[in-house]
Amino acid sequence: MTTPHLHVLLSHGLESGPGGTKIQAMKAVAESFSGVTAIAVDHRSTKVPGERLEQMAAAMAEAGADPARTVLAGSSMGGWVCAQTSAESPVLGCFLLAPALAMAGYPQSSPKIQARHCQIIHGWDDDVVPVMPVLELAREQALPALVLPDGHRLENSVDRVVSEFRLFLELCRSDLNKA
């Protein structure tokens, strides 16, 4: 069996699971590319951010994912997990949906995202993770951010999220092909 060209690890939010609508839609997009292994990490055993971070590291190690050839995608707490993972081990891509950044109660609530490519998507009407602190963090780190007329779950924007994720993966794969 050949080594996949790209790993995509997906991290769900606090109250969701690996079978959630957005995670499964993004996983299907990733799997539509050849040479991609997509893994939806199951974090339901804990609600503790640091423990979820350890689960992501374990999932990457188990998959044999080379950070330089890995895209992390996460929603809410899963977005924080992806951002913090990239802060500790720079990755190819970070795709963050309503990420729980700049939030009290999180260790390293404003991680320095270290990814060659990053995209943040947030909802203007998010009543769980306020949009303005996330936009400020994006500004401080010069990260692209797209804000949509939607709430925390981005349930009215799934098609747009999936479309943006496809473009993001194309960009990441193109970058790998240049190397």
C-alpha positions as CSV (number, residue, x, y, z in Angstrom):
1,M,0.0,0.0,0.0
2,T,1.4,3.4,-0.9
3,T,1.6,6.3,1.5
4,P,-1.1,8.8,1.0
5,H,0.0,12.2,-0.4
6,L,-2.2,14.1,2.1
7,H,-3.8,13.5,5.4
8,V,-6.9,15.4,6.4
9,L,-7.9,15.2,10.1
10,L,-11.3,16.6,11.1
11,S,-12.1,17.7,14.7
12,H,-15.7,18.2,15.8
13,G,-17.1,20.7,18.3
14,L,-18.0,20.3,22.0
15,E,-21.5,19.0,21.6
16,S,-21.2,17.4,18.2
17,G,-19.5,14.2,17.0
18,P,-17.5,12.8,14.1
19,G,-20.8,12.0,12.3
20,G,-22.0,15.6,12.4
21,T,-23.2,17.3,9.2
22,K,-20.3,19.6,8.6
23,I,-17.6,17.1,9.5
24,Q,-19.1,14.4,7.3
25,A,-19.6,16.9,4.4
26,M,-15.9,18.0,4.7
27,K,-14.7,14.4,5.0
28,A,-16.6,13.5,1.8
29,V,-14.9,16.4,0.0
30,A,-11.5,15.3,1.2
31,E,-12.2,11.7,0.1
32,S,-13.1,12.9,-3.4
33,F,-9.5,13.7,-4.0
34,S,-7.1,10.9,-4.9
35,G,-4.2,10.3,-2.6
36,V,-6.0,11.7,0.5
37,T,-6.7,9.9,3.7
38,A,-9.5,11.6,5.7
39,I,-10.0,10.9,9.4
40,A,-12.8,12.3,11.5
41,V,-11.4,12.2,15.1
42,D,-13.9,11.1,17.7
43,H,-13.5,13.4,20.7
44,R,-16.8,12.5,22.4
45,S,-15.1,10.8,25.3
46,T,-14.0,14.2,26.8
47,K,-15.0,17.8,26.9
48,V,-11.6,18.9,28.2
49,P,-9.7,20.9,25.6
50,G,-6.3,19.6,26.6
51,E,-7.5,16.0,26.4
52,R,-8.9,16.6,22.9
53,L,-5.5,18.1,21.9
54,E,-3.9,14.8,23.0
55,Q,-6.4,12.8,21.0
56,M,-5.6,14.8,17.9
57,A,-1.8,14.2,18.4
58,A,-2.5,10.4,18.9
59,A,-4.7,10.3,15.8
60,M,-2.0,12.0,13.7
61,A,0.7,9.6,15.1
62,E,-1.5,6.5,14.5
63,A,-2.2,7.6,10.9
64,G,1.5,8.3,10.3
65,A,0.5,11.8,9.3
66,D,3.5,14.0,8.4
67,P,2.5,17.5,9.6
68,A,4.0,19.1,6.4
69,R,1.5,17.0,4.4
70,T,-1.5,17.3,6.8
71,V,-4.6,19.5,6.7
72,L,-6.5,20.0,10.0
73,A,-10.1,21.1,9.8
74,G,-12.2,21.7,12.9
75,S,-15.4,23.4,14.2
76,S,-15.7,25.3,17.4
77,M,-13.7,23.5,20.1
78,G,-12.4,21.3,17.2
79,G,-11.2,24.5,15.6
80,W,-9.2,25.3,18.7
81,V,-7.8,21.8,18.7
82,C,-6.6,22.3,15.1
83,A,-5.2,25.8,15.8
84,Q,-3.4,24.7,18.9
85,T,-2.1,21.5,17.2
86,S,-0.6,23.7,14.4
87,A,1.0,26.0,17.1
88,E,2.8,23.0,18.4
89,S,3.6,21.3,15.1
90,P,3.3,23.4,12.0
91,V,1.0,21.8,9.4
92,L,0.2,22.3,5.7
93,G,-3.3,23.6,6.3
94,C,-5.7,24.8,9.0
95,F,-9.4,25.2,8.1
96,L,-11.3,26.6,11.0
97,L,-15.1,26.9,11.4
98,A,-16.3,29.2,14.2
99,P,-13.1,28.3,16.1
100,A,-13.2,28.6,19.9
101,L,-10.3,31.1,19.9
102,A,-9.8,33.9,22.4
103,M,-12.1,32.2,24.8
104,A,-11.7,32.0,28.6
105,G,-11.2,28.6,30.0
106,Y,-9.1,27.3,27.2
107,P,-5.4,26.7,27.6
108,Q,-3.5,28.9,25.1
109,S,-6.8,30.6,24.1
110,S,-5.0,32.5,21.3
111,P,-2.6,30.0,19.8
112,K,-0.1,31.2,17.1
113,I,-1.5,29.3,14.1
114,Q,1.4,27.8,12.2
115,A,0.1,26.5,8.9
116,R,1.2,27.3,5.4
117,H,-2.4,27.8,4.5
118,C,-5.2,28.9,6.8
119,Q,-8.9,29.8,6.4
120,I,-11.2,30.9,9.2
121,I,-15.0,30.9,8.6
122,H,-17.3,32.4,11.2
123,G,-20.9,33.5,11.6
124,W,-21.8,37.2,12.3
125,D,-24.6,35.9,14.6
126,D,-22.5,33.4,16.6
127,D,-23.8,33.5,20.2
128,V,-21.3,30.9,21.4
129,V,-17.9,32.1,20.1
130,P,-18.0,35.9,19.6
131,V,-16.8,36.8,16.2
132,M,-14.9,40.0,17.0
133,P,-12.1,38.4,19.2
134,V,-11.6,35.8,16.5
135,L,-11.3,38.5,13.8
136,E,-8.9,40.4,16.0
137,L,-6.7,37.2,16.3
138,A,-6.9,36.7,12.5
139,R,-5.8,40.4,12.0
140,E,-2.9,40.0,14.5
141,Q,-1.7,36.8,12.7
142,A,-2.6,38.0,9.2
143,L,-5.0,35.1,8.6
144,P,-7.8,35.0,6.0
145,A,-11.2,35.2,7.5
146,L,-14.7,34.9,5.9
147,V,-17.7,36.0,8.0
148,L,-21.1,34.8,6.9
149,P,-24.6,35.8,7.9
150,D,-25.1,32.7,10.1
151,G,-24.9,31.5,13.7
152,H,-22.4,29.3,15.5
153,R,-23.3,26.1,13.8
154,L,-23.1,27.6,10.3
155,E,-26.1,25.4,9.5
156,N,-27.3,27.8,6.8
157,S,-23.9,27.9,5.2
158,V,-23.0,24.2,4.8
159,D,-22.9,24.4,1.0
160,R,-20.6,27.5,1.2
161,V,-18.4,25.8,3.8
162,V,-18.0,22.7,1.6
163,S,-17.2,24.8,-1.4
164,E,-14.6,26.8,0.5
165,F,-13.1,23.6,1.8
166,R,-12.8,22.1,-1.7
167,L,-10.9,25.2,-2.8
168,F,-8.7,25.1,0.3
169,L,-7.8,21.5,-0.4
170,E,-7.0,22.3,-4.0
171,L,-4.7,25.0,-2.9
172,C,-2.9,22.8,-0.4
173,R,-2.5,20.0,-2.9
174,S,-1.2,22.4,-5.5
175,D,1.3,23.6,-3.0
176,L,2.5,20.0,-2.4
177,N,2.8,19.4,-6.1
178,K,5.1,22.4,-6.5
179,A,7.5,20.9,-3.8
